[in-house]
Amino acid sequence: MLFEQEYDPTRNLLPCDGEVFYFGKIFDSNRAHGITRELLSTIDWQPDKAVMFGKTIYTKRKVAWHGDSPFQYSYSNSTKVALPWTRLLAELKNITQERTGETFNSCLLNLYHDGSEGMAWHSDGERDLKPNGAIASLSFGAERKFAFKHKTTGQKVELILEDGSLLLMAGVIQNHWLHRLPPTTKVHGPRVNLTFRTIIEK
């Protein structure tokens, strides 16, 4: 089911087993474009890596990891250490917290250079993350389809993430739903995605 692009941020887009709220565009086009340019030029983007069958694989997609402290975050058999917040990232975190009513202490940033780069079906259930903690996603740049699939029923929910938009995943969603960013031949520009999270402080 692909939702139309008029949203009530208090309306849960999932039929069961978790919560997804879409706030739409929270930045106007000029501000969103300015944020995109600054993120592209100031973040220390690095290829993501995964260790599979003892072999390290590097992705075309690039990532960065920032947080309140040098948190370690492990996924795909690889561990990252958080860099300090930049001025812009701290500002965006505060705006996201005000809009969602949630608090976050870290952010995983993703850079997709064009539509050929995406993310396969997965859930964010790593042990480093707060159990059932909310994850807020800011999108800048190219508009992309984002999809959810129920782990048991296979039911799908899809929407278009707009430039300057905010999405919130909450509740038990990671236990019951997968999500992905499908590749597409129709998108030729970059998309920057900021996913604000809560790491368990050890």
CORSULGI-V165786 format. One record per backbone hydrogen bond with DSSP energy under -0.5 kcal/mol. CO is the residue of the C=O (numbers start at 1). NH is the residue of the N-H. If there is no record, write none. Layout:
co->CO nh->NH
co->CO nh->NH
This chain:
co->1 nh->3
co->1 nh->158
co->5 nh->7
co->7 nh->9
co->8 nh->11
co->10 nh->12
co->19 nh->170
co->20 nh->13
co->21 nh->23
co->21 nh->168
co->24 nh->26
co->24 nh->166
co->28 nh->32
co->29 nh->33
co->30 nh->34
co->31 nh->35
co->32 nh->36
co->33 nh->37
co->34 nh->38
co->35 nh->39
co->36 nh->40
co->37 nh->41
co->38 nh->42
co->39 nh->43
co->43 nh->45
co->46 nh->63
co->48 nh->59
co->50 nh->52
co->50 nh->57
co->52 nh->55
co->55 nh->52
co->57 nh->50
co->61 nh->48
co->62 nh->111
co->63 nh->46
co->64 nh->109
co->65 nh->83
co->66 nh->107
co->69 nh->71
co->71 nh->82
co->73 nh->80
co->75 nh->78
co->76 nh->51
co->78 nh->75
co->80 nh->73
co->83 nh->67
co->86 nh->90
co->87 nh->91
co->88 nh->92
co->89 nh->93
co->90 nh->94
co->91 nh->95
co->92 nh->96
co->93 nh->97
co->94 nh->98
co->95 nh->99
co->96 nh->100
co->97 nh->101
co->105 nh->68
co->106 nh->197
co->107 nh->66
co->107 nh->109
co->108 nh->195
co->109 nh->64
co->110 nh->112
co->110 nh->193
co->111 nh->62
co->111 nh->113
co->112 nh->191
co->114 nh->117
co->115 nh->184
co->119 nh->181
co->122 nh->179
co->123 nh->125
co->126 nh->129
co->128 nh->200
co->130 nh->133
co->132 nh->171
co->135 nh->169
co->136 nh->138
co->136 nh->196
co->137 nh->167
co->138 nh->194
co->139 nh->164
co->139 nh->165
co->140 nh->192
co->144 nh->161
co->146 nh->159
co->147 nh->180
co->148 nh->157
co->149 nh->178
co->150 nh->154
co->155 nh->150
co->157 nh->148
co->158 nh->3
co->159 nh->146
co->159 nh->161
co->160 nh->162
co->161 nh->144
co->162 nh->165
co->164 nh->26
co->164 nh->27
co->165 nh->139
co->166 nh->23
co->166 nh->24
co->167 nh->137
co->168 nh->21
co->169 nh->135
co->170 nh->19
co->170 nh->173
co->172 nh->175
co->172 nh->176
co->173 nh->176
co->173 nh->177
co->176 nh->151
co->178 nh->149
co->179 nh->122
co->180 nh->147
co->180 nh->182
co->181 nh->119
co->186 nh->188
co->187 nh->115
co->190 nh->142
co->191 nh->112
co->192 nh->140
co->193 nh->110
co->193 nh->195
co->194 nh->138
co->194 nh->196
co->195 nh->108
co->196 nh->136
co->197 nh->105
co->197 nh->106
co->198 nh->130
co->199 nh->201
